[in-house]
Amino acid sequence: MRGSVDPKRPFVLAIDAAGGPRIAALNAAAKVFALGAGDPVADARAKIGEDLQVSSADPSADRAALRRLALWATRYTPTVSMWGEENGADGFFLDITGAAHLAGGEEELLADLFCRLKRFGFSARLAIADTPGMAWALSHFHRSAAVSLPLGREAEALAAFPIAALRLTQDTRSTLRRLGFKRVGALLDKQRAPFAARFPAELLHRLDQALGRVPEPLPLIVPPPVYHGLRQLLEPIATQEAIVAVARQLMEDLVPALVRDGVGARSLRLALYRVDGEVPSIDIGLTAPTRDPAHVARLVELKLERIVETIDAGFGFEALGLAVMIAERMEPKQAELAATSRNANSGERCAVLVDGLRQRLGSRSVRRLASVESHLPERSEAPRIPVQKAEAWPAADETRPRPLLLLPRPEEIEVTALVPEGPPRRFRWRGVMHGVARAQGPERIADEWWRHEAMTRDYYLVEDIDHRHFWIYRAGLYGRETQSPRWFMHGLFA
């Protein structure tokens, strides 16, 4: 139905309600018949007749579309909050404190926002004020579609507005009207005590919020970034090379603030503001905090290569924003001696490697081995997602050698030894006989005391006559455990 709507004919969106469908929204042609939101659809049919076009409203789809538009509005400021049901759920707040100068000032920001929304086909009403409540009132009841209120003029402007400008519930508004209060100005000079006793707390609370006497916290649509940079482009870009280049420039812009605060970025979000209002984003997680623009640009490039099919550039991106979502302390270091990867420590090299692999393969496709409290080798380590800072590879313990490769499961072998509990002299594994030239051990490893089924193990590092090294063990002690001892192959050395 929506695709075939004639904008010149009266059209309404209907929503189910008690007593029959009611009008949720209507076009200018329908307003000529003195209709408004909340009126019964039956009244509209009676006034307009067969020329009326009716379609069912879809609040969830409207909410999703509004959220996408609010995400696009983060091109002006990262702090954006959608209106809740108490505010009409048909708009959003922008906190432009400290951000208006990026657009040339408040008036320029307001004009730019108004023009872009009009280009998208939206009929918007915009207002700038010192408080969210005042901005809401101006956007709904001021005669201008775009207005900026000077600081300190809140009470004067609010006085001329109807009671509905305070965002009160229907019951409170009805009671105020019955008592003869039609304008907010009638409330401003009255004693507060009678209102506090007669009305719910929301009346004075909403009034104080609009005038800035009490704060009004806003739930942000996205978490506030720790550091944020935005670059408006003279011409839209669409190529991967251009996106990577701008991302590097944005990171370079953030470095002075990171250095000043002694921190580095652990999580980054690159927002791509498309010409048509869509805002795809790229999230970059880092193994260790960084301030290196080249490293960040490389990770963006790897991520784009992996998700290139999921990002539609459309007619191009007209702005890019880079936000540091998580920042962590970075210890000072002597940059002159650590400027190249050759001089970087092994932990930093490992972090760079892990970051690159995660962007190329996916964040959950890269694992690291983490220590587990168990004596048995196959239980002493477990794969984990590398969310913590990368550590240098632990130094080898010469007294307790461990193979680079453990078999998925120990494989039983046939062993010949000179004495029952002595080192092996030869063994057969996978059908091949190996003569032992040298053997080191045993290293005795017992299972946890509460696991009764496991037997004590004696591990040997053996070298066969072809100079290959193996890690084998005998499970069980002769005459001291119920089961007969058996030999197993557990790992291979390089």
PEKA-V397996 format. One record per backbone hydrogen bond with DSSP energy under -1.0 kcal/mol. CO is the residue of the C=O (numbers start at 1). NH is the residue of the N-H. Records with the same first field share a line. If there is no record, write none. Layout:
CO->NH + NH
This chain:
1->4
2->5
6->9
10->53
11->27
12->55
13->24 + 25
14->57
15->22
17->20
21->41
22->15
23->38
25->13
27->31
30->33
31->34
36->39
39->23
40->44
41->45
42->46
43->47
44->48
45->49
49->52
53->12
55->14
58->62
59->63
60->64
61->65
62->66
63->67
64->68
65->69
66->70
67->71
68->72
69->73
71->74
72->75
73->76
79->95
80->221
81->93
84->87 + 89
85->88
91->83
93->81
94->96
96->99 + 100
99->102
100->103 + 105
101->104
105->109
106->110
107->111
108->112
109->113
110->114
111->115
112->116
113->117
114->118
115->119
116->120
117->122
118->121
126->147
128->149
131->135
132->136
133->137
134->138
135->139
136->140
137->141
138->142
145->126
147->128
150->153
153->157
154->158
155->159
158->161
159->185
161->184
162->165
163->166
164->167
169->173
170->174
171->175
172->176
173->177
174->178
175->179
176->181
177->180
182->163
183->186
184->187 + 188
192->196
193->197
194->198
195->199
200->203
201->205
202->206
203->207
204->208
205->209
206->210
207->211
208->213 + 214
227->324
229->322
231->320
237->317
239->243
240->244
241->245
242->246
243->247
244->248
245->249
246->250
247->251
248->252
249->253
250->254
251->255
254->258
255->259
256->260
257->261
258->263
262->330
264->328
265->290
266->286
267->325 + 326
268->284
269->323
270->282
271->321
273->318 + 319
274->277
278->274
280->272
282->270
284->268
290->265
292->296
293->297
294->298
295->299
296->300
297->301
298->302
299->303
300->304
301->305
302->306
303->307
307->310
313->316
316->275
317->237
318->233
319->273
320->231
321->271
322->229
323->269
324->226 + 227
326->266 + 267
328->264
333->335
345->349
346->350
347->351
348->352
349->353
350->354
351->355
352->356
353->357
354->358
355->359
356->360
357->361
358->362
362->365
368->384
370->382
372->374
376->379
380->372
382->370
384->368
385->387
397->400
405->492
411->489
414->428
416->425 + 426
419->422
425->436
426->416
427->434
428->414
429->432
432->429
434->427
435->465
438->463
440->461
443->459
445->457
448->451
456->476
457->445
458->474
459->443
460->472
461->440
462->470
463->437 + 438
464->467
468->464
469->493
470->462
471->490 + 491
472->460
473->488
474->458
475->486
477->480 + 481
486->475
487->413
488->473
489->411
490->407
491->471
492->405
